[in-house]
């Protein structure tokens, strides 16, 4: 094996030569993927990668349940034609240029649950990594709709060499994801884990970020801290943030109060006006009693922004009467009427590292591991010591 040659190219070149030299003839059945993997000492995914390249060059075809065969319509009597097909895959095209029909575009696809600012930052990181390795990227927006996500997954798993996906919440498409895992299709997941499926995950330290923010509020003197995360039981990342919040309170000897945890799903009212009404109703409920929270930790910045707006509209000063913290560090939070204290996620780095890993998996067939990236606190003007009654 030539040093530096991807493993799948060795298999690819071997079968090209077998076909070109007529040791494999039209209609012949190839060994199974497992048999090829054992022969070359590689993973099955490496074999699949090589077989796909041969299919792209119209040399092989698959029959479900029967195996992979040399195409019967190859003109094997025209030895020159077969050699040309082989050479087009090895960089030895006799015409000096490969035709588009014989070259598989090095394409990875990205499915985002929504193209908010965080998604745009991730896409920049993905594109940077892909460009560095000579790969193209197609971007797709699932619009927070599992049905759209399903349609995209079904199509892209046929066309792309690998997929990066920021999944929609819920279990609706678990059959597709598990099927991709079973057949070893290359894909990685960003931010939201697929519970029950072992797949490389690239995410921020959700629990650690929430833990540190809660400790920051406790350090300011707050003991009555509420947690706001609508959709808590749908989103694994929000549950991790909730876990960090609870851990910090318990370590400080502060009991977790169920009446100061908002977990009802607000996704049906995600428009700004509706979110503001929900935030206003929540504040009215929490702040009307004698024992009321002095600080709120929101599961994301969008929630925190609406909570601040609702508080100011109700005449509640932030941070004097109520501290509010978020999670994400969206660009707009720095320029709010009350700049938001928040947890910064490394969106660009998340996208870049996920794309780097996926390309290694696609190109070399070497198993990869996910990565958890550190978050950082961004302290601004929306948090302060609690008002002394």
N, C-alpha and C positions, 0 to 999 in steps of 0.2 A: 504494500500500500504506500503510495507517495505521501511523504510527510506533508501535513497541512490539507490533504484532500479530504473533504467531508466523507463520512462513512457511507452515506447512501450513494455517493457517486461511484464508489468501488463496485457496489452491487449493480448499479445502473450500467456501468461500462461493461461489466462481465456479461450481462444478458444481451446488450447490444451486439457484442462480438459473437455470442452464441447464435443469434439470429442471422447476423451478416455472414457468418461462415457456414450456415445451414446445419449446424448441429441441433438447433431448434427449428423445426419446420412449421409451415402453416397448419394450424389446428392442434399443434402439440400443447399439452397441458404442462404448466410450470409446477415446480414443487410448491407446497403450501408455504404461507408466510412464516409459520413456525419452523419448518424445515430449512428455509433459506436463512432465517435468523440464527439457527443453531450452526449452520455451515459456516457463516461468516463471523459468528461470535458477536452479533449486534442485537439491539432490541427490535421487537416487532414493528415499532413505529418507524424505525429506520428503513425497514423493508417496505412498508407501506409507502413511504416517501419515494423510494426508488421506483416502485411499481407505478405510482401516479405519473412520474416523469415519462416512463415508457408508454403509458396510455396516451399522454399528451402528444407523443410523437406518432401515434396511430400504429403502434407496433403490437399492442396487446389489447385484449378486452376481457371483461369479467362476466361470469355467469353466476348469479346468486345461488349459493348452495352447492356449486360444482367446482369453482376454482377460476384460475386465470389462464388464458390461452393465447397463443400467437395468432394474430389475425389471419383469417383464411383468405382475405382478399389481397394479401401482400403479393406483389409480382416477384416471387423468389427466382423466377427464371432470369429476371433482369438483375443480375448481381450488383451492377453499378447503382441501381436505384436503392437497393437495401443498404449498401455501404454509405450512400449519400445520407439516408435517414439516420444511420448510426453516427456518422461524422457530424451531422447537424447538432447532435447532443453532446459532443465531446470537444467542441471548439475547433474542429478540423473540417469545416464546411468547404468543399472543393470550389465553390463559387466565390468564397471569400466573405460571405455574409449569410447569416441565418435568416430564413424567412419567418414572418410573424406566425404563420400556421404551424411551424415546427417548434416554436419556443413558448414555454409556459411562463406567463408573466409572473414575476416574483411579487405576489400580492398578499398582504394581510388585511383583514377587515376589522373594524371597530364598531361595536354596538353600544351606544350610550343610552342609559335610561332616560336622560333628558340633557339637552344642550344648554345648561345654565353656565355661569362663568366658570365654575369649578371644572365642568366638562371641557370647556374650551382650553383651559390651562393644561389638562391632561392630554388633549389632542396635540398641543404644541410639543409636549415631551415625546409622545408616540411618534409624531412625524419626524422629529429630530433624529431619533434612534433609527427609524426605518431608512431615512435618507442616507445616513452614515453607512448602512450595510447594503445599499442599492436596492431596497425594497420600496414598493408602492403601497399606499394606504387608501382604503375606501372607508368613509365615515358614514354611519347610519344612526338615526335618532328613533328610538322606540317610543318616545313621547309618553313615557310612564304607563304604557299599555302592554300588558303581557301578550295580547294577541298579535300586536305588531312585532314584538320581540320574537315570538314563535315563527312568524312568517320570515323574518330576517334570518334567523338561525337555520331554518330549513333550506333557504336558498344559498346562503353564504357557505354553509358546510359542504356544498357541492362545488363551489367556484373558487373559494379562497384557499390558500395554503395553511392558514391558521387564523384564529379569531381571538381578539381581546373583547371581553364583554363586561360592562358595568350593569349587573342584572337588575331588572325590576324586582320589587319586593314580592314575596309570596312563593308558592310552590307550584304554580300552574304549569311551568315549563320544565319541571324536574325530569320528566321522561326524556325530553330532548337532550338535556345536559348529561344525564346518566348514559344515554345511548352514545353520545359523543365520547364519553370516557371509556365505555366498553370497546368501541372500535378504535380507540386510541387516536382520535382526531385531535390535532394540536390546538388547544385553547387555554387561555388563562383568564382569571377573574380579577376585577378591580373593585376594591372597597367592600362589596357585599359578599360574604361567604355563601356558598351553596351548601346549606346544612345537610349533612349525610353523604356528601360527595367529596372525595379527595381530589382536589384540583389546585394547582398553584394559585395562591391568593396574594395580591399586592394591595396592601391597605395601610392606612395610618394607624397609629397606636391609639385607637378610640378610647379604650379603658384608661390608659395612662394619661391622655390629654384631659379627660373629664376629671380624673382623680386630682391632677395638679391644679385645675381650675377651682375645684371644690376646696382644696387646701388653701388656695389663694384667698377665697372668700372667708374661710375660717380664720385665716391669719389676719384679715382685716377686722375681725371681731364678730362676724356673723355666726349665729348658731341656728337661726330659723331660716333654712335654705330650702326652697322648693325646686322641683325638677319638672320641666315641661318638655314632653316628647310625644306628641300625638303620633299614633302608629307604632308605638313602642314594641308591640308584640308582632308586628309585621317585619320590622327592619332589624336584622342582627346587629348592624353597626350602632343603632340607637340603644339596643340592650347592653352592648359593651360599654357605652357611655354611662348608662344607668348604673352598671356594676361599679364603674370607677367612682361615681358620685356616692354610692352606698359605702364603698370601702373607705373613702376619706372621712365620711361622717362617723362611721363605727370606730375607726382608729382614734378619732378625736373624742370619743365617748358621747357622741350625739346620736340619739335614736332616730331611725328613719321613720318619718310620719307618712302613712299611706294617704292621708287627706291632702298632702302637699305634693303629690305626684300626679301629673296629668298625662294619661296614656291613651285617652279616647282618640280614635282615628279621625283626623280632620281632612283626609285627602279628598273627600267629596265636596269640600268647601275651600278649595285651594286658591280661588281667586282672591286678590288682595282685599277687596271690601269685605268678603266673607271671613277671611282670616282675621281681619281687624275686629269684626263683631265677636268672633269666638274668643280672641284675646281679651277684649273688653269685658265679656261676661265672666271669663276666668278670673280676671283681676278683681272684679266686683265681688265674686264669691270668696276669694281668698282674703281680701283686705277689709271685708266688712265686719269681721269678728274682732274680739279683743286680742286674741293671740294670732298674729298674722306674720307671714314671712317678711323678712327684711331684705332678702336677696332671692333672685331667680336665676337658675341655670337652664338655658334653653338647649334643646338637642341640636339645633342648627341656627345659623345667623338669621335666616328669613323669619323664623319664629321670634327670635330676640328683637329684631327690628319692629315687628308688629306689637310686641309687648311694650317696648319703649313708647311707640306712638300711642298706644291705648292708654298708657300711664299718663303721658303728658296731656292728652286730650281730657283725661279725668282730673287734671290738676294735681297729679302726683309727681313730685319732682324726682328726677333721676340724675345723680345717684343719692341725693340727700335723703329722700324718703324711701327709696327702693333701688337697690343695686340690681343690674341686669347683665348677664354674661352670655355669650354665644359660643358657637363651634363652627369653624370653617375658615374665617378670615377672608370673606369675600371683599373685593376691592372697594365696594361702596361703603363698607362699614367704617372706614376711616373718615368719611366725609358726612356722616349723619349729623343731625342737630346735636345729638350727644354721641360722640365717637365711641364705638362699641369695644369693650373688652372681650376678647375671644380667644379661641384656640386655633392656631394656624396649621392647616394641613398642607403637606408638600405635594400639591396636585401635579405639578410639572414633573417632579422626580418620580412620582408614582407611575405616571404614564410612560416615562422614559425607561424605567427599570423593567416594567411589564413587557414593553415592546422588545427590549434587548433580550429578555429571557425567551419570549415566544420565537423570535427569529433564530436563536440558538437551537431551540427544540425542532423547528421546521427544517433548518439547514443541516444540522448535525445528527438529529435523532437522539440526542443525549437527554435523559430525564433532568428536569429542572425543579428547583424549590421556589416557593413564594418568598415574599419579603415583607416584613412589617417596618414601616418608616416612622421615625420620630416626629412628634408634634411639638410645637412651642407655644408658650403663652404670649399673647400680645395684650399688654395692659394699657387701656385708654381711660376715658373719662366716665364710663357708665358704671363703674364700681368704686365704692369708697367705704369707709368705716360706717357702721350703722348709726342712725340718729339716736341719741340718748334721750329717752322719755323722762 
